[in-house]
Amino acid sequence: MTKRRVLPALALISAAVASGFAARAIVLEVEARTLAGVETALATAEAEFAQARIDGLRVTVLGTAPDEAARFAALSAVGNVVAPNLIIDGMDVAEATEIAPPRFSLELLRNSDGLSIIGLVPAAMGTDLLADGTRDLGPVTNMVETADFPVPTRWLGAVDFALETARSLPRAKISVTAEAVHVSALVDSQEAKEALETRLTRLAPAGLIVTLEISAPRPAITPFLLRFTKTEDSTGFDACAADTEAARDRILEAARAAGAPADTTCRLGLGAPSPSWAAAASRSIAAIGELGGGTVTLSDADVTLVGAVGTNRALFDRVTSELGADLPAVFSLSSALAQPEAPRPGIFETERLRFTGTLSPEGLVQLRGHVTDETRKEVTAALAEALFGADNVYSATAIAPEVPEGWSIRVLAAVEALSHLHNGSVTVSPDFVRLAGRTGDESLPAEVAQLLSQRIPEEADLRLDVRYDPILDPATALPTEEECFARIDAIQAEGKITFDPGSSQIAAEARGIIDRIAEVLADCAHVQFEIAGHTDNQGRESMNLNLSQARADAVLAALAERRLLTGNLVAIGYGEAAPIADNSTAAGREANRRISFTPPTPPVRTPGETDEPSEGPAE
């Protein structure tokens, strides 16, 4: 009986154990499949940071998400595999890092329709400042957005410079960042291009990278002129024109081979008489080099070669003969050997035919020598008075009826050419015309050569010695740093910048002084200035420091209101820390309350401090 009861019980137990193992196997299989599905979903959602743990039907998601959005994306991916109520969120979110400021930039597009502004600016600047600065530029399309981040260093100076540049250019694209301004523009002439480049270079704030891409249409040159001279003292062009860049390079190569300096230049223009202009010019220059001296002039298709005094006749004949044979068909050659110049006549040697004019650096002109008749004498004097001013001309010319053909034309052309110089002299004789002097216009030697070539016959011996002197060039005659500070000191010696009592409001009587200082600073944009505010020692030290800073800032703002670029200016208040007089007297306190313009104060360094940037975050 007992045996019969035990056997069924054992069978039941065995069945129960077998069922338990089977159920466990099923659970493990389900967990494995679920985990595989979850891991696949996380990989698809690019949530590699997340890890899944499964316990029965519940899934725990662990890991550190880079941000809240990534955490939510991971949970959503798991929710596509497992019911949301079975998901346990065990993830952390990484601490948020400081957002890097955006790169502020502006694009200014100006044309005949007005100005378009596109870009991103600091919220503190807003778009009102741009609106105020562009009121005089015609209709403005403002597509500027803002971001609430600090204003970068030099940003305001770069924007001021860009707006001032836009005022100078009716057609331009100006790209602005805090570090650089790039200007692409089209102007009407080469002269306008050079003037604009000079002006913008002077206006650019210190530390700002300015790149200029300014183009101008090639001018029409009439006559198309090239004049190359080689003497014992110098070799180079009095005038040089080329029709293409390739032609220019070929002409310059020939000039350097003949002894011209490496920095010799040649002007590009329209009007060449033949596609063979470069061939004719380079061959003519080579002929001067072979002769060892002389002048060759190409005026349109006419080539005139004048050999230097003392040139061997046989060599001259051979070189000119070969040149005539080598010139392209459209060009014609005339040649002559220069004759020794006779001694200059004295005041009473009226029999020697000559006309001279001299121009002093002070603008005084003397005309001597011979003219054709009384009418030409009056015309010559009247032209000189019109060009130089009646009070500056002394005319002592005499009449000589027996003069070569075209004498009067040469005389008048000589007087006109002299008027282009800063100082110099001109001589007209039957054998030659000589002009020598100095100018502050770098392009003037070529222009004078062109003027005389138009008025004087090709066969005439034209001798030019017009030199560019940078000292006379207004574009390069910038005041020195010492001169800039001295000018401002002189203005403030006559009257100081004053303020309303206890205020940073500039007193009305000081506005004229600010105006005068702004005029000096306009010429001194290449110099760094510190606008330093100082007070006496009355009152609390902290209050004086704040007041001095506010007053220095007020002066800087006043200068900016006068449309002065302020990138080279910095305002710093020193309070009562730097007295120049005794604060115990009323006069001393008055002297200590001041605004000074000085070189920027070097930063104070702590021991071991360098200019190298730190590799780690600031503490």
Summary of the structure (lengths in Angstrom):
residues: 619
radius of gyration: 42.1
end to end distance: 89.3
largest distance: 173.0
contacts: 1853
relative contact order: 0.05
helix: 39%
strand: 25%
